Amino acid sequence: MNDLLNYILSQDQFRKNRLPSLYSDFPIHRKINPEGYNTNIAAWQHALANAAKHGYIHSTPSSSSSSSAKPKANHLILRADETLLRDLEIPECGRPVALGAVFDEAIRNRTMVPLQMYKNSGVSLQKPGWGIDTSALSPWVVMSWGMKQLKGVVLGSEEATPRLQAQELVLVENLKEAAERVVKKATGQNPSKTDLVYSKEKFVEEFASILDEGSQLSNADLDVLLLYLSRDSGAIAYDGKTIRFRPTNDSPREITEQDTAVASIKSLMATMAIQVESLEKKIDELNMTAKTALQNKNRVSALSAVRSKKLAEHNLKQRFDTLMQLEEVYSKIEQATDQVEFVKVMESSAGALRGLHAQIGGAARVEDVVEELRDEMTKVDEVGNILNEAGPQIDEMEIDEELEELENQEREAREEKEAEETRNKLAELDNLEQRAKEAARSAAAEKDLDSELEERLSRMSVEENPSATAQ
């Protein structure tokens, strides 16, 4: 069982109890069971798109590279042919019969687009009106459409399951996701103008694994991605060799000579860095070889290794010098680019100030405006004084007397209130004092009664004792 089939069968939509339905000729039941039809269509489309995104759709041999550290796979393009059917075949159900219908629905819904049609179309995929452009149709597409119509007439049925046509399809959602990730990675850290420029080789090195860390985009994927970024989303300017990201819509859409020069310098710096690393590794190996030869008493081999090491060190120094020069040139270009932007900002700021000063009219006009404002304010004060003179005359003495009378009334009322409160407090004190006296008299009376009672008891006890003695 291949990797693609293992991945497909691991998806939740491809549970074992659903495989007979997914591998069956389910389009013939489209009218009587539209819900099941749509569910199966969506399951296949989602599974195949995800399999491609994770690198399970192998690229064609012509687009693969044996020197690449990571394997290449078609992440954005799906080739629908007999090979795909064979890869998806399982012993229990055979091959997926309805895969042709799955791709037809995907093309109709624009989740997949024929590769040649996409390349030849002059309309952006982002526009809602994107569709089949008759000027972009290839003879193969026209003939295929005609054969489908003829098949419907001959068979007398429009419900027949379409056969799988060998074609390459662009996976639209994968393409958009890859483009978003590329733009975010390239522009997310506020890069300088020169950092936004790439040669095609550097672009491939930087973004080939943007969808899956374990595999790289195929060459066909990269061509489609660059076409989408330049034509459809407008995120880059691209001339086939040099790429420049456009952080704003105001950025130029054409590649300039400066962009080409920057891309060349960056590519050359990357190449020199690789050569330096390789020479350093070679020098370490030759040094180790010379030491081993000396330990083995092989002076000839040791001498040869030392001679090769000296030559490698000489070449390394040359590469270092060249790399330092390139880095210096690149730094100057960055500085000059920043200066250009700074001068543009200064020019635009000067123009803005010039326009504002033109609206103001200069210092003399401002003085005139201020003087005129003062005159108008003085007129307002004069009018107010006149209106005040025209109003009724009020005797200030009468106002003072009336105010004094109000104050006296307020003071008398306050004093009366305080006197009333004092009288109430005194009355309460008198009541408390009267109650205290009554309580004291009651206590004294009780005390006298107790004393009298005790005295009587004492007399009674004295009189009783003599009689008892006499007996």
C-alpha positions as CSV (number, residue, x, y, z in Angstrom):
1,M,0.0,0.0,0.0
2,N,1.5,3.3,-1.1
3,D,1.9,6.5,1.0
4,L,-1.0,8.3,-0.8
5,L,-3.5,5.5,-0.1
6,N,-2.3,5.2,3.5
7,Y,-2.9,8.9,4.0
8,I,-6.4,8.8,2.3
9,L,-7.5,5.8,4.4
10,S,-6.4,7.5,7.6
11,Q,-8.9,10.3,7.1
12,D,-12.0,10.3,9.2
13,Q,-14.2,10.6,6.1
14,F,-12.7,7.3,4.8
15,R,-13.7,5.0,7.6
16,K,-14.0,1.4,6.7
17,N,-17.8,1.4,6.7
18,R,-17.9,4.3,4.2
19,L,-15.4,2.9,1.7
20,P,-18.0,0.9,-0.3
21,S,-20.0,4.1,-0.8
22,L,-17.0,6.3,-1.7
23,Y,-15.6,3.7,-4.2
24,S,-19.0,3.1,-5.7
25,D,-20.6,4.6,-8.8
26,F,-22.5,7.1,-6.5
27,P,-23.2,9.8,-9.2
28,I,-26.0,7.6,-10.6
29,H,-27.9,8.3,-7.4
30,R,-27.4,12.0,-7.5
31,K,-31.1,12.9,-7.9
32,I,-32.5,10.4,-5.4
33,N,-29.7,11.0,-2.8
34,P,-28.2,14.4,-3.3
35,E,-27.0,14.6,0.3
36,G,-25.0,11.4,0.0
37,Y,-23.6,12.5,-3.4
38,N,-22.4,15.9,-2.1
39,T,-20.9,14.2,1.0
40,N,-18.9,11.8,-1.1
41,I,-17.8,14.5,-3.5
42,A,-16.6,16.7,-0.7
43,A,-14.8,13.8,1.0
44,W,-12.8,13.0,-2.1
45,Q,-11.9,16.6,-2.9
46,H,-10.9,17.4,0.7
47,A,-8.8,14.2,1.1
48,L,-6.9,14.6,-2.3
49,A,-6.2,18.3,-1.6
50,N,-4.9,17.6,1.9
51,A,-2.8,14.7,0.6
52,A,-1.2,17.0,-2.0
53,K,-0.6,19.7,0.6
54,H,1.4,17.2,2.8
55,G,3.5,16.0,-0.1
56,Y,1.8,12.6,-0.9
57,I,1.3,13.4,-4.6
58,H,4.6,12.7,-6.3
59,S,5.9,14.9,-9.0
60,T,6.7,13.8,-12.5
61,P,10.3,12.6,-13.0
62,S,11.2,15.6,-15.1
63,S,10.4,18.0,-12.2
64,S,12.3,16.0,-9.5
65,S,15.9,16.7,-8.5
66,S,18.2,14.0,-7.1
67,S,20.5,16.7,-5.7
68,S,17.8,18.2,-3.6
69,A,18.0,17.5,0.1
70,K,14.2,17.1,0.4
71,P,12.0,15.1,-2.0
72,K,9.9,17.1,-4.4
73,A,6.1,16.6,-4.7
74,N,3.2,18.2,-6.3
75,H,1.5,20.2,-3.6
76,L,-0.4,22.6,-5.8
77,I,-1.1,20.4,-8.9
78,L,-2.9,17.1,-9.1
79,R,-2.5,14.9,-12.1
80,A,-5.7,13.0,-12.7
81,D,-4.9,9.9,-14.8
82,E,-4.8,6.1,-14.6
83,T,-1.8,6.3,-12.3
84,L,-3.9,8.1,-9.7
85,L,-6.6,5.5,-10.0
86,R,-4.1,2.7,-9.6
87,D,-2.6,4.4,-6.5
88,L,-6.0,4.6,-4.9
89,E,-7.1,1.0,-5.7
90,I,-7.9,-1.2,-2.7
91,P,-8.6,-4.9,-2.7
92,E,-12.0,-4.7,-1.0
93,C,-13.5,-2.1,-3.4
94,G,-11.2,-1.8,-6.4
95,R,-10.7,1.6,-8.0
96,P,-12.8,4.7,-7.2
97,V,-15.3,4.6,-10.0
98,A,-16.7,8.1,-9.6
99,L,-13.4,10.0,-9.5
100,G,-14.2,11.6,-12.8
101,A,-17.4,13.1,-11.3
102,V,-15.3,14.4,-8.4
103,F,-13.0,16.4,-10.6
104,D,-15.9,17.7,-12.8
105,E,-17.6,19.0,-9.7
106,A,-14.4,20.5,-8.5
107,I,-13.8,22.3,-11.8
108,R,-17.4,23.5,-11.8
109,N,-17.0,24.9,-8.3
110,R,-13.6,26.3,-9.0
111,T,-11.9,24.4,-6.2
112,M,-9.8,22.8,-9.0
113,V,-8.8,24.5,-12.3
114,P,-7.2,22.8,-15.4
115,L,-3.6,23.8,-15.4
116,Q,-3.4,24.9,-19.1
117,M,-6.6,26.9,-18.8
118,Y,-5.2,28.6,-15.7
119,K,-1.9,29.5,-17.4
120,N,-3.6,30.8,-20.5
121,S,-6.3,32.7,-18.9
122,G,-5.8,36.5,-18.8
123,V,-8.2,37.0,-15.9
124,S,-7.2,36.9,-12.3
125,L,-8.4,33.9,-10.3
126,Q,-9.3,36.4,-7.5
127,K,-12.1,38.0,-9.5
128,P,-15.6,36.6,-9.0
129,G,-16.2,36.5,-12.8
130,W,-13.3,34.1,-13.4
131,G,-14.4,31.2,-15.6
132,I,-13.9,29.6,-19.0
133,D,-12.5,32.1,-21.4
134,T,-13.2,30.9,-24.9
135,S,-10.1,32.7,-26.2
136,A,-8.0,30.6,-23.7
137,L,-9.6,27.3,-24.5
138,S,-7.2,24.8,-26.1
139,P,-8.4,22.5,-28.9
140,W,-8.2,19.6,-26.5
141,V,-10.7,21.3,-24.1
142,V,-13.1,22.1,-26.9
143,M,-12.9,18.5,-28.2
144,S,-13.4,17.1,-24.7
145,W,-16.5,19.2,-24.1
146,G,-17.9,18.1,-27.5
147,M,-17.3,14.5,-26.8
148,K,-19.2,14.8,-23.5
149,Q,-22.1,16.3,-25.2
150,L,-22.1,13.7,-27.9
151,K,-21.9,10.9,-25.3
152,G,-25.0,12.3,-23.6
153,V,-26.9,12.3,-26.9
154,V,-25.9,8.8,-27.9
155,L,-26.6,7.3,-24.5
156,G,-29.7,9.3,-24.0
157,S,-28.9,10.1,-20.4
158,E,-27.3,13.0,-18.6
159,E,-26.8,11.0,-15.4
160,A,-24.1,8.7,-16.7
161,T,-20.9,8.9,-14.6
162,P,-18.2,10.9,-16.5
163,R,-15.0,9.0,-17.2
164,L,-11.8,10.2,-15.7
165,Q,-10.0,12.4,-18.2
166,A,-6.2,12.6,-18.0
167,Q,-5.4,16.2,-17.0
168,E,-3.5,18.3,-14.6
169,L,-5.5,20.4,-12.1
170,V,-4.5,23.3,-10.0
171,L,-5.7,22.9,-6.4
172,V,-7.0,26.4,-5.7
173,E,-7.1,26.3,-1.9
174,N,-3.6,24.9,-1.7
175,L,-2.4,27.6,-4.1
176,K,-4.0,30.4,-2.0
177,E,-2.7,29.0,1.3
178,A,0.9,28.7,-0.1
179,A,0.7,32.2,-1.5
180,E,-0.4,33.6,1.9
181,R,2.3,31.8,3.7
182,V,5.0,33.0,1.3
183,V,3.9,36.7,1.6
184,K,3.6,36.5,5.4
185,K,7.1,35.0,5.6
186,A,8.7,37.5,3.2
187,T,7.0,40.6,4.6
188,G,6.2,39.8,8.2
189,Q,9.4,41.1,9.8
190,N,9.5,44.6,8.3
191,P,12.3,43.8,5.9
192,S,14.2,46.5,4.0
193,K,13.7,47.2,0.3
194,T,16.6,45.0,-0.7
195,D,15.4,42.1,1.5
196,L,12.2,42.0,-0.6
197,V,14.2,41.1,-3.8
198,Y,15.0,37.5,-4.7
199,S,16.4,35.7,-7.6
200,K,14.3,32.7,-8.7
201,E,16.9,30.3,-7.3
202,K,16.9,32.1,-4.0
203,F,13.1,32.2,-4.0
204,V,13.0,28.4,-4.5
205,E,15.6,27.9,-1.7
206,E,13.6,30.1,0.7
207,F,10.0,29.0,0.0
208,A,10.1,25.5,-1.5
209,S,9.0,23.9,1.8
210,I,6.4,26.5,2.6
211,L,3.5,23.9,2.8
212,D,5.3,20.9,4.2
213,E,8.7,20.8,6.0
214,G,9.4,17.3,4.8
215,S,9.1,17.9,1.0
216,Q,9.5,20.7,-1.5
217,L,7.2,22.2,-4.1
218,S,7.8,20.8,-7.5
219,N,9.0,23.0,-10.4
220,A,5.5,23.0,-11.8
221,D,4.1,24.1,-8.4
222,L,6.6,26.9,-8.2
223,D,5.7,28.2,-11.7
224,V,2.0,28.2,-10.8
225,L,2.7,29.9,-7.4
226,L,4.8,32.6,-9.0
227,L,2.1,33.2,-11.6
228,Y,-0.6,33.5,-8.9
229,L,1.5,35.9,-6.8
230,S,2.3,38.1,-9.8
231,R,-0.9,38.0,-11.8
232,D,-3.7,37.2,-9.4
233,S,-2.8,38.5,-6.0
234,G,-0.3,41.2,-7.2
235,A,2.0,40.4,-4.2
236,I,5.1,40.3,-6.3
237,A,6.7,41.8,-9.4
238,Y,8.2,39.1,-11.5
239,D,10.0,39.0,-14.9
240,G,10.9,35.3,-15.0
241,K,14.2,35.6,-13.2
242,T,13.9,38.3,-10.5
243,I,11.2,38.5,-7.8
244,R,10.4,41.6,-5.8
245,F,7.6,41.5,-3.1
246,R,5.2,44.5,-3.2
247,P,4.4,45.4,0.4
248,T,1.8,48.0,-0.8
249,N,-0.3,48.5,-3.9
250,D,1.7,51.6,-4.7
251,S,4.9,49.6,-5.2
252,P,6.0,49.3,-8.9
253,R,4.8,46.3,-10.8
254,E,7.9,46.1,-13.0
255,I,11.3,44.7,-12.2
256,T,13.9,47.5,-12.4
257,E,17.7,47.3,-13.2
258,Q,18.3,47.9,-9.5
259,D,16.2,44.9,-8.6
260,T,18.1,42.7,-11.0
261,A,21.4,43.9,-9.6
262,V,20.3,43.3,-6.0
263,A,19.1,39.8,-6.8
264,S,22.4,39.0,-8.6
265,I,24.5,40.2,-5.7
266,K,22.4,38.2,-3.2
267,S,22.7,35.1,-5.3
268,L,26.4,35.5,-5.7
269,M,26.8,36.1,-1.9
270,A,24.9,32.9,-1.2
271,T,27.1,31.0,-3.7
272,M,30.2,32.4,-2.1
273,A,29.0,31.5,1.3
274,I,28.5,27.9,0.2
275,Q,32.0,27.8,-1.4
276,V,33.5,29.2,1.8
277,E,31.8,26.5,3.9
278,S,33.0,23.8,1.5
279,L,36.6,25.1,1.6
280,E,36.6,25.2,5.4
281,K,35.4,21.7,5.5
282,K,38.0,20.6,3.0
283,I,40.8,22.3,4.9
284,D,39.7,20.4,8.1
285,E,39.7,17.2,6.2
286,L,43.2,17.8,4.7
287,N,44.5,18.8,8.1
288,M,43.2,15.5,9.5
289,T,44.7,13.6,6.6
290,A,48.1,15.1,7.1
291,K,48.1,14.3,10.8
292,T,47.0,10.7,10.1
293,A,49.8,10.3,7.4
294,L,52.4,11.6,9.9
295,Q,51.2,9.1,12.5
296,N,51.6,6.4,9.9
297,K,55.1,7.6,9.0
298,N,53.9,8.4,5.5
299,R,55.7,11.7,4.9
300,V,54.8,11.9,1.1
301,S,51.1,11.7,1.8
302,A,51.4,14.2,4.6
303,L,53.3,16.6,2.4
304,S,50.7,16.3,-0.3
305,A,47.9,17.0,2.1
306,V,49.7,20.0,3.5
307,R,50.3,21.4,0.0
308,S,46.6,20.9,-0.9
309,K,45.6,22.5,2.4
310,K,47.7,25.6,1.7
311,L,46.1,25.9,-1.8
312,A,42.7,25.5,-0.2
313,E,43.5,28.2,2.4
314,H,44.6,30.5,-0.4
315,N,41.4,29.9,-2.2
316,L,39.4,30.4,1.0
317,K,41.1,33.8,1.6
318,Q,40.2,34.9,-1.9
319,R,36.6,33.8,-1.4
320,F,36.5,35.6,2.0
321,D,37.8,38.8,0.4
322,T,35.3,38.6,-2.4
323,L,32.5,37.9,0.0
324,M,33.4,40.8,2.1
325,Q,33.4,43.1,-0.9
326,L,30.0,41.8,-2.0
327,E,28.7,42.4,1.5
328,E,30.1,45.9,1.5
329,V,28.5,46.6,-1.9
330,Y,25.2,45.1,-0.7
331,S,25.3,47.3,2.5
332,K,25.9,50.4,0.4
333,I,23.0,49.5,-1.9
334,E,20.8,49.1,1.2
335,Q,22.0,52.4,2.5
336,A,21.4,54.1,-0.8
337,T,17.9,52.6,-1.0
338,D,17.1,53.9,2.5
339,Q,18.4,57.3,1.5
340,V,16.2,57.4,-1.6
341,E,13.2,56.6,0.6
342,F,14.2,59.2,3.1
343,V,14.6,61.9,0.4
344,K,11.2,60.9,-1.1
345,V,9.6,61.3,2.3
346,M,11.3,64.7,2.8
347,E,10.1,65.8,-0.6
348,S,6.6,64.8,0.0
349,S,6.7,66.5,3.5
350,A,8.1,69.7,1.9
351,G,5.3,69.6,-0.6
352,A,2.7,69.1,2.1
353,L,4.1,72.1,4.1
354,R,4.2,74.1,0.9
355,G,0.6,73.4,0.3
356,L,-0.4,74.3,3.8
357,H,1.5,77.5,3.7
358,A,-0.1,78.4,0.4
359,Q,-3.5,77.9,2.1
360,I,-2.4,80.1,5.0
361,G,-1.2,82.8,2.7
362,G,2.0,83.8,4.6
363,A,2.8,85.6,7.8
364,A,1.4,89.0,6.5
365,R,-2.0,87.4,5.9
366,V,-1.9,85.8,9.4
367,E,-1.2,89.2,10.9
368,D,-4.1,90.8,9.0
369,V,-6.4,88.0,10.1
370,V,-5.4,88.4,13.8
371,E,-5.8,92.2,13.6
372,E,-9.2,91.9,12.0
373,L,-10.2,89.4,14.7
374,R,-9.1,91.9,17.4
375,D,-11.2,94.6,15.8
376,E,-14.2,92.4,15.6
377,M,-13.8,91.4,19.3
378,T,-13.6,95.1,20.2
379,K,-16.8,95.8,18.3
380,V,-18.5,93.0,20.3
381,D,-17.4,94.6,23.6
382,E,-18.7,98.0,22.4
383,V,-22.0,96.6,21.4
384,G,-22.3,94.9,24.9
385,N,-21.6,98.2,26.7
386,I,-24.2,99.9,24.6
387,L,-26.8,97.2,25.4
388,N,-26.0,97.5,29.1
389,E,-26.5,101.2,29.1
390,A,-29.9,100.8,27.3
391,G,-31.2,98.4,30.1
392,P,-33.1,99.5,33.3
393,Q,-31.3,101.4,35.9
394,I,-31.0,99.6,39.3
395,D,-30.3,101.4,42.6
396,E,-27.3,99.6,44.2
397,M,-28.2,100.9,47.6
398,E,-31.7,99.3,47.5
399,I,-30.0,96.0,46.5
400,D,-27.6,96.2,49.5
401,E,-30.5,97.0,51.9
402,E,-32.6,94.1,50.6
403,L,-29.7,91.8,50.9
404,E,-29.0,92.9,54.5
405,E,-32.7,92.4,55.4
406,L,-32.5,88.8,54.0
407,E,-29.4,88.1,56.0
408,N,-31.0,89.4,59.2
409,Q,-34.1,87.2,58.7
410,E,-31.9,84.2,58.1
411,R,-29.8,85.0,61.2
412,E,-33.0,85.5,63.4
413,A,-34.4,82.2,62.1
414,R,-31.2,80.4,62.9
415,E,-31.0,81.9,66.4
416,E,-34.7,81.0,67.1
417,K,-34.0,77.4,66.0
418,E,-31.0,77.2,68.3
419,A,-33.0,78.7,71.3
420,E,-35.7,76.1,70.7
421,E,-33.2,73.3,70.7
422,T,-31.6,74.7,73.9
423,R,-35.1,74.8,75.7
424,N,-35.8,71.2,74.6
425,K,-32.5,70.1,76.0
426,L,-33.1,71.9,79.3
427,A,-36.6,70.3,79.6
428,E,-35.1,66.9,79.1
429,L,-32.5,67.6,81.8
430,D,-35.3,68.7,84.2
431,N,-37.2,65.5,83.5
432,L,-34.1,63.4,84.1
433,E,-33.4,65.3,87.4
434,Q,-37.0,64.8,88.6
435,R,-36.8,61.1,87.9
436,A,-33.6,60.8,89.7
437,K,-35.0,62.5,92.8
438,E,-38.1,60.2,92.8
439,A,-35.9,57.2,92.5
440,A,-33.8,58.4,95.4
441,R,-36.9,59.0,97.6
442,S,-38.2,55.5,96.7
443,A,-34.8,54.0,97.6
444,A,-34.8,55.9,101.0
445,A,-38.3,54.8,101.8
446,E,-37.5,51.2,101.1
447,K,-34.4,51.5,103.3
448,D,-36.4,52.9,106.2
449,L,-38.9,50.1,105.8
450,D,-36.2,47.5,105.9
451,S,-34.6,49.1,109.1
452,E,-38.0,49.2,110.8
453,L,-38.6,45.6,110.0
454,E,-35.2,44.5,111.2
455,E,-35.8,46.5,114.5
456,R,-39.2,44.8,115.1
457,L,-37.6,41.4,114.5
458,S,-34.9,42.2,117.0
459,R,-37.3,43.2,119.7
460,M,-39.4,40.1,119.2
461,S,-36.4,37.9,119.6
462,V,-35.3,39.7,122.8
463,E,-38.8,39.4,124.4
464,E,-39.0,35.7,123.6
465,N,-35.7,34.7,125.2
466,P,-36.6,35.6,128.9
467,S,-39.9,33.6,128.9
468,A,-38.0,30.6,127.6
469,T,-35.5,31.0,130.5
470,A,-38.2,31.2,133.1
471,Q,-39.8,28.0,132.1
